């Protein structure tokens, strides 16, 4: 994991915290996958787990993980 990844995760958690503070009932995170990079499913699943583990302590609960073209949409609701 590089500095770019750490900054992206910080922004994701910051967005989740601000949505929770605003009183939003749902939060959606998107993981973009570069189809040219030939990323393995193991790495994709690991990244999804990292995102869920980073967002759930804020007060969200993961309810849906769904592929969409070259990305994965992860939906959270308030706990």
VEXGUBA-739642 format. One line per field, with one value per residue: residue number from 1; x, y, z of N, C-alpha, C in turn; residue in one letter. Coordinates in steps of 0.1 Angstrom, whole numbers, plus 5000, padded with zeros to 4 digits. Layout:
residues N
seq (NUM  ...)
nX (X  ...)
nY (Y  ...)
nZ (Z  ...)
caX (X  ...)
caY (Y  ...)
caZ (Z  ...)
cX (X  ...)
cY (Y  ...)
cZ (Z  ...)
type (A  ...)
//
This chain:
residues 79
seq (1  2  3  4  5  6  7  8  9  10  11  12  13  14  15  16  17  18  19  20  21  22  23  24  25  26  27  28  29  30  31  32  33  34  35  36  37  38  39  40  41  42  43  44  45  46  47  48  49  50  51  52  53  54  55  56  57  58  59  60  61  62  63  64  65  66  67  68  69  70  71  72  73  74  75  76  77  78  79)
nX (5008  5006  5013  4993  4972  4967  4959  4935  4920  4918  4903  4879  4870  4867  4846  4826  4823  4814  4790  4776  4775  4759  4735  4727  4709  4720  4751  4773  4801  4825  4846  4869  4880  4908  4906  4927  4948  4946  4938  4937  4910  4913  4928  4909  4888  4901  4906  4880  4873  4890  4880  4854  4860  4872  4851  4829  4834  4827  4800  4784  4768  4776  4756  4753  4772  4781  4789  4796  4800  4832  4837  4831  4803  4796  4773  4762  4743  4729  4737)
nY (4988  5021  5057  5070  5052  5053  5080  5079  5062  5077  5098  5085  5076  5100  5111  5093  5098  5125  5122  5106  5124  5144  5132  5114  5085  5065  5054  5053  5036  5034  5012  5014  4995  4988  4976  4969  4963  4937  4927  4904  4884  4879  4901  4921  4913  4915  4943  4953  4943  4958  4983  4981  4974  4998  5017  5008  5011  5038  5040  5029  5002  4975  4966  4957  4945  4950  4942  4965  4971  4981  4984  4982  4985  4995  4994  5011  5013  5033  5023)
nZ (5000  4991  4995  4981  4983  5010  5013  4998  5014  5037  5028  5021  5046  5059  5043  5050  5077  5076  5062  5081  5102  5091  5091  5072  5059  5044  5029  5003  4989  4964  4946  4922  4895  4876  4845  4828  4844  4853  4879  4906  4919  4946  4956  4951  4967  4992  4993  4994  5019  5035  5031  5041  5068  5075  5074  5089  5118  5121  5123  5105  5087  5066  5039  5013  4986  4954  4921  4894  4862  4857  4884  4920  4940  4972  4997  5026  5056  5083  5117)
caX (5000  5014  5007  4981  4961  4964  4951  4922  4913  4915  4892  4867  4866  4862  4833  4817  4820  4806  4776  4770  4772  4748  4723  4723  4705  4727  4763  4778  4815  4828  4859  4871  4890  4914  4906  4940  4958  4944  4938  4931  4898  4918  4931  4897  4881  4909  4904  4866  4873  4897  4870  4843  4866  4875  4839  4819  4835  4821  4786  4777  4768  4776  4744  4753  4784  4776  4798  4790  4810  4846  4838  4823  4796  4794  4763  4761  4732  4732  4735)
caY (5000  5033  5069  5072  5044  5058  5092  5076  5056  5088  5106  5077  5076  5114  5112  5085  5105  5137  5117  5102  5136  5151  5124  5106  5072  5056  5058  5044  5037  5028  5007  5013  4985  4991  4963  4966  4959  4923  4925  4891  4885  4879  4914  4929  4910  4921  4957  4954  4940  4969  4995  4978  4975  5012  5025  5003  5018  5052  5039  5024  4987  4971  4958  4953  4947  4947  4947  4973  4973  4980  4989  4975  4995  4990  5002  5010  5020  5036  5012)
caZ (5000  4990  5000  4973  4989  5024  5012  4994  5025  5046  5022  5022  5060  5061  5037  5057  5089  5074  5059  5093  5110  5084  5094  5061  5063  5036  5024  4992  4985  4951  4944  4908  4892  4863  4838  4821  4854  4856  4893  4910  4928  4960  4959  4951  4980  5003  4993  4999  5033  5041  5030  5051  5081  5078  5075  5099  5131  5121  5126  5093  5086  5052  5036  4999  4978  4941  4910  4884  4851  4862  4898  4930  4948  4986  5003  5040  5063  5097  5127)
cX (5009  5006  4994  4969  4957  4956  4937  4914  4909  4903  4879  4862  4860  4849  4823  4813  4812  4792  4769  4766  4760  4735  4718  4719  4713  4740  4768  4793  4817  4843  4861  4882  4895  4914  4919  4950  4957  4946  4931  4919  4902  4921  4919  4889  4888  4907  4890  4866  4879  4887  4859  4848  4869  4862  4830  4821  4829  4807  4778  4778  4767  4764  4744  4767  4780  4785  4790  4801  4824  4848  4830  4816  4793  4785  4763  4749  4736  4729  4725)
cY (5012  5045  5073  5065  5049  5071  5089  5070  5067  5096  5098  5077  5090  5116  5105  5092  5117  5133  5113  5114  5144  5144  5116  5091  5061  5062  5048  5046  5029  5024  5006  5003  4988  4977  4959  4961  4944  4920  4912  4894  4885  4893  4923  4926  4916  4936  4961  4953  4952  4981  4993  4980  4990  5020  5020  5009  5032  5052  5034  5008  4984  4962  4952  4955  4941  4951  4955  4977  4971  4986  4980  4986  4988  4999  5000  5017  5023  5025  5017)
cZ (5000  4996  4994  4979  5002  5023  5007  5005  5035  5041  5023  5036  5064  5055  5045  5070  5087  5070  5071  5102  5104  5087  5082  5065  5055  5031  5014  4989  4972  4950  4929  4905  4877  4855  4831  4831  4857  4871  4897  4919  4942  4964  4960  4964  4992  5004  4998  5014  5041  5042  5041  5065  5085  5081  5086  5113  5132  5125  5115  5093  5071  5049  5022  4993  4964  4930  4900  4874  4857  4876  4907  4938  4961  4993  5018  5045  5077  5106  5137)
type (X  X  X  X  X  X  X  X  X  X  X  X  X  X  X  X  X  X  X  X  X  X  X  X  X  X  X  X  X  X  X  X  X  X  X  X  X  X  X  X  X  X  X  X  X  X  X  X  X  X  X  X  X  X  X  X  X  X  X  X  X  X  X  X  X  X  X  X  X  X  X  X  X  X  X  X  X  X  X)
//
